[in-house]
Amino acid sequence: MSKTSRAAGLIRRFIPYYRPYRRILVTSLLCAVLTTVSGLVFPLIVREITDRAISDITSLTLGFILRTGGFFLALQLMDAGCRYYMQSRGHIMGAMMERDMRSDLFGHLSQLSFSYYSNTKVGQIMARITNDLFEVTEFAHHCPEEFLIGGVNLMVSFILLSAMNLELTLIIFLMLPVMFISILLFHGKMRATFRASRHQVGEINAQMEDSLLGMRVVQSFANEELEGEKFEEGNRTFLNIKKRQYHVMAGFHSTTRLLSGLMNLLVVVLGAIYLAQGRLTVGQFASYLLYINVLLNTVSRLVEFMEQFQRGVTGIERFVEIMDAPMEIQDLPGAKPLHDVRGEITFENVSFQYEDDSAYVLSGVNLKVPAGQNVALVGPSGSGKTTLCNLIPRFYDATEGRILVDGQDIRDLTLKSLRGAIGTVQQEVYLFSGTIYDNISYGKPGARREEVVTAAKKAGAHSFIEALSQGYDTHVGERGVKLSGGQKQRISIARVFLKDPPILLLDEATSALDNESELLVQRSLEELAQGRTTLTIAHRLTTIRNADVIWVLTDQGLEEHGSHEELMQKGGLYYRLYHLYASNDAKARRREESLL
């Protein structure tokens, strides 16, 4: 596909965003025509006054001058009103289109699967949501106006100039194709440099986000200089891209300005010759020079607009790239909501791989969890425990086989109802910037304060929350930085208590905590698991001794299952893992005691 057809395709994708604001657009374009006409009348007035002054000075009566001045004043008032509308309502239309595009972009991003975010930097996404869409806003407002104004100016100028001297007009207008060809030659280079610049801005954003969010780690290792070097490398790359961009722009402007100067030279030289030959009147020559200036100003505006056009098209292109990212996980046609959930979960010959050409993480898994059962998943790192749990709420879809909830294939259920029936507590707790109350109520938007407090009490979080200076209205900071690991985990558990789901997934929820915090959180988790179908991924095997069933997962699949006592009696893999953990735990406790 050629670059021109690609740009045309992008603009076609963008045009529907004008539809809600077509009345503003039409009015703005009408104003653009009126302002253009107003500007084209002035040379005609100059010609009329000049010719009258030379041919018959007595015809310049006071009445004629006042009528002409009044007419021109009316045109200027109309021009001022039209320009006010274009600058205000036109820009507001662009801002509203930007809002609509940002809403569509966020809505699409919220439905993309985990795999998309595994391969895409958040800094790049943020650059497209902010910087790129701002350029699109300017493009949305100015693009129709500039093309219309340019078209009207070129057409009307050609008609009026031809009426004065067709030969000179044709010579002048033959220069325009040369100018537009030069614009097209620079078109591709400009677009490439703008796109590279936008991409590098996203890279810098991603680098800054990574460094700033990890600033505690950076400072704890005294690696500020290392992070500065990484940032400077990206900064230098951005500068080099900008240098190339400005070289292209300088060549673009210099070329078009040279061609504009040549057009002015032709008008002055040829116009003077025609004037000497009597083929132009003095008034016509004066108005011809004014119209040529209008023409050259039009070309100059189009030339300047080409930069904005390129930035806008590049912004649309980067917008479309995200909007075209496939929603791998979505409701299938005819999907039904999940009602009256009991919580029975069945894996039927389930296999999974992250990429088409990658190795299988899970292979031929068959597993049934009766409603209300507490199941623990243990096994070596990389055996697919977390992946297995991520398949249940359809964060990923199984490559082969199927997963059932209460006998229904989860792909036949709506995502909202399926995920609404599942609560997840993970090792890495994410708290949103806001208050403790905001973060707990996230589990049930619109919940009453009494419900939030009750959930916090069940999670064992109420006492420490009340001890804070602002209680539930305490701000937790970026990602909950003001709270300890155990406090953050209990808030996340309170969030799930408030949601009250029939199915619970616990992904190593206590492995990152100290012994005291682990004990408190473990009690909260046991309270949370009561009466729910629970799958627990265990790192500390002593925490799952009371599970109804323990499944031992390896890269070969499900090796063995049974209660803690049954598996210990078998003396298999679980037996070896448990004794290995117990031995390491005992060594850790002895080290702690020696330090005290």
Stockholm file with secondary structure:
# STOCKHOLM 1.0

chainA/1-596         MSKTSRAAGLIRRFIPYYRPYRRILVTSLLCAVLTTVSGLVFPLIVREITDRAISDITSLTLGFILRTGGFFLALQLMDAGCRYYMQSRGHIMGAMMERDMRSDLFGHLSQLSFSYYSNTKVGQIMARITNDLFEVTEFAHHCPEEFLIGGVNLMVSFILLSAMNLELTLIIFLMLPVMFISILLFHGKMRATFRASRHQVGEINAQMEDSLLGMRVVQSFANEELEGEKFEEGNRTFLNIKKRQYHVMAGFHSTTRLLSGLMNLLVVVLGAIYLAQGRLTVGQFASYLLYINVLLNTVSRLVEFMEQFQRGVTGIERFVEIMDAPMEIQDLPGAKPLHDVRGEITFENVSFQYEDDSAYVLSGVNLKVPAGQNVALVGPSGSGKTTLCNLIPRFYDATEGRILVDGQDIRDLTLKSLRGAIGTVQQEVYLFSGTIYDNISYGKPGARREEVVTAAKKAGAHSFIEALSQGYDTHVGERGVKLSGGQKQRISIARVFLKDPPILLLDEATSALDNESELLVQRSLEELAQGRTTLTIAHRLTTIRNADVIWVLTDQGLEEHGSHEELMQKGGLYYRLYHLYASNDAKARRREESLL
#=GR chainA/1-596 SS CCHHHHHHHHHHHHGGGGGGGHHHHHHHHHHHHHHHHHHHHHHHHHHHHHHHHHHCGGGCCHHHHHHHHHHHHHHHHHHHHHHHHHHHHHHHHHHHHHHHHHHHHHHHHTTSCHHHHHSSCHHHHHHIIIIIHHHHHHHHHHHHHHHHHHHHHHHHHHHHHHHHCHHHHHHHHTHHHHHHHHHHHHHHHHHHHHHHHHHHHHHHHHHHHHHHHTHHHHHHTTCHHHHHHHHHHHHHHHHHHHHHHHHHHHHHHHHHHHHHHHHHHHHHHHHHHHHHTTSSCHHHHHHHHHHHHHHHHHHHHHHHHHHHHHHHHHHHHHHHHHHTSCCCSCCCTTCBCCCSCCCCEEEEEEEECSSTTSCCSEEEEEEEECTTCEEEEECSTTSSHHHHHHHTTTSSCCSEEEEEETTEEGGGBCHHHHHHTEEEEESSCCCCSSBHHHHHHTTSTTCCHHHHHHHHHHTTCHHHHHHSTTGGGCBCCGGGTTSCHHHHHHHHHHHHHHHCCSEEEEESTTTTSCHHHHHHHHHHHHHHHTTSEEEEECSSGGGGTTCSEEEEEETTEEEEEECHHHHHHHTSHHHHHHHHHHHHHHHHHHHHHHHC
#=GC SS_cons         CCHHHHHHHHHHHHGGGGGGGHHHHHHHHHHHHHHHHHHHHHHHHHHHHHHHHHHCGGGCCHHHHHHHHHHHHHHHHHHHHHHHHHHHHHHHHHHHHHHHHHHHHHHHHTTSCHHHHHSSCHHHHHHIIIIIHHHHHHHHHHHHHHHHHHHHHHHHHHHHHHHHCHHHHHHHHTHHHHHHHHHHHHHHHHHHHHHHHHHHHHHHHHHHHHHHHTHHHHHHTTCHHHHHHHHHHHHHHHHHHHHHHHHHHHHHHHHHHHHHHHHHHHHHHHHHHHHHTTSSCHHHHHHHHHHHHHHHHHHHHHHHHHHHHHHHHHHHHHHHHHHTSCCCSCCCTTCBCCCSCCCCEEEEEEEECSSTTSCCSEEEEEEEECTTCEEEEECSTTSSHHHHHHHTTTSSCCSEEEEEETTEEGGGBCHHHHHHTEEEEESSCCCCSSBHHHHHHTTSTTCCHHHHHHHHHHTTCHHHHHHSTTGGGCBCCGGGTTSCHHHHHHHHHHHHHHHCCSEEEEESTTTTSCHHHHHHHHHHHHHHHTTSEEEEECSSGGGGTTCSEEEEEETTEEEEEECHHHHHHHTSHHHHHHHHHHHHHHHHHHHHHHHC
//
